[in-house]
Amino acid sequence: MGYNVYLVEDEYMLREYVKSNAIWKDGPYTLCGDASNGEDAWEDIQATNVDILVTDIKMPFMDGLELSRLVRANRPEIKIIILSGYDDFAYAKQALSLGATEYLLKPLKPDDLRKTLDRAARMIDEERRQQQSISELQKMADESLELNRHRFLSQLCSGFFPQRVIDSKAQLLQLRLAAGAYTGCVMAVHFPGDSENDEESYLTFLDCSQTFRDFAANREDIFWFSDGIDQFRFIFLGESESDVSDKAVQCMRRLVMLLTEKCGLSRITAAVGNPCGHIGDLYSSMLSANVTLELLPQTAESTVVLAGDCRDLPANVQYTSLEKEMFRNLLASGSVKDVPNFAASMVEKLERMQMSHLYLTYVCLDILTAVSDFLKELGYEADATPNLSIPSVVQLFGSSQDLSSFQTALRDLATQTILLRDQRKGGKNDSVIRQAREFMMAHFSEPDLDLAVVAGQVNVNPAYFSTLFRQETGQCFIEYLTLLRINKAKTLLKTTQMRTSDIAFEVGYSNQNYFSKLFKKCTGMSARDFRQS
């Protein structure tokens, strides 16, 4: 680590003597400039990277005391060393009271200069370490806040939060969500390979995330979070439903252009959901965007579409797709206390739609299928669920097509399924995630560690585990694994002399080039620069 030293001395011979000292040739100290008075020196210092100032006290135009005042007020990180004779000791004490670090007596001895510079350098090193620690702690705090915000927004879009919970969580996370209208948007980024495990895809994911982060910075009308490595969700706030829809379309088109330019992506599809006037209905807007995205024809071009523009989509089909996804979210991440509100909401919508008995039967069968598939993912067999009573279609509707009996049956069905889910996992979702995290902490350095391995360790279907991990932590699996590895790499870079290639292998990466790219994207600097910082 080097240190730039600036010398101010009006005695020509002494200044030349110091400048010719061998201390500047081989070692950490560089003489970056010199002046014969404080006035000239101050002009230079303002435009120069100075770490240590060595200055005489008595000088023409501007003396060392005035120079010290200016440096202390404007460049407090600079360490000041005062040069003084025995007769000037009173001035030296005054300079020390102004914030000077050290003082040297004339005539100047080379060994004394070196020792004094060393003491100033140690102070600089300690302050740099403290500043780096503060910066790292601030970065961790910022990342934690962003993570908690993304997790809350993801849960908000699942539709299980009552208004009082939304308000309290938003206040805690410093989110201003009050608006006249809202809309949810979904963007899919199409990668050529397996997005969950492909290394280049993950690097692109980091680029996309940074693009969204920069775009939404200092804006209070747009929020975003990732829903896996290749899908992102956005929430827009506006004054009215027409205003928020127009804003969302414009922003999504702009984001598609930015991703194309900055990330080299050629195919991005985005859907803007139906606007809503209440934040509690945001899940419906997000679901309409998701369904629209799924129904878009496969094309080689990027596109942004409004859910309301899908005129050829039958209302009943759209309704079923929305409710099926919401029901699935309830089973995967909801709790028993969420069930009554969900059942009541679903019956209310069914009554509003005035569906035929035949179509209601189809809805019912769809619900039963969702329950059956979900239990299979948890590892249950059809004959191994004696505590789950799946009613028949007739039982659900009753002889008179009474939706109140359907509501009761749906509530019981969802409640029993969630209880079975928690029972199979030995508790609630956080127990599974805690076990997964502990396993990842112990095995993250293994190159073959992936989502399937961790899901198998906690006895959960990989697809379900991926969704659950994202909902519970606010991060997708590969994000969390990368964070563990990069943090370990940072520790090794600071505490050992291991080569970068060896560190890459030590934390689980067999490809050093990929590790180097990843490290720079995650930390903002190369591994070499991080070690030297």
Secondary structure by P-SEA (a helix, b strand, c coil): cbbbbbbbbccaaaaaaaaacccccccccccccccccaaaaaaaaaaccccbbbbbcccccccaaaaaaaaaaccccbbbbbbbcccaaaaaaaaaaacccccccccccaaaaaaaaaaaaaaaaaaaaaaaaaaaaaaaaaaaaaaaaaaaaaaaaaccccaaaaaaaaaaaccccccccbbbbbbbbbbcccccccaaaaaaaaaaaaaaaaaacccccbbbbbccccbbbbbbbcccaaaaaaaaaaaaaaaaaaaaaaccccbbbbbbccccccccaaaaaaaaaaaaaaacccccccccccccccccccaaaaaaaaaaaaaaaaaccccccccaaaaaaaaaaaaaacccaaaaaaaaaaaaaaaaaaaaaacccccccccbbbbcccccccccccaaaaaaaaaaaaaaaaaaaaaaacccaaaaaaaaaaaaaaccccccccaaaaaaaacccaaaaaaaaaaaccccaaaaaaaaaaaaaaaaaacccccaaaaaaaaccccaaaaaaaaaaaccccaaaaaac
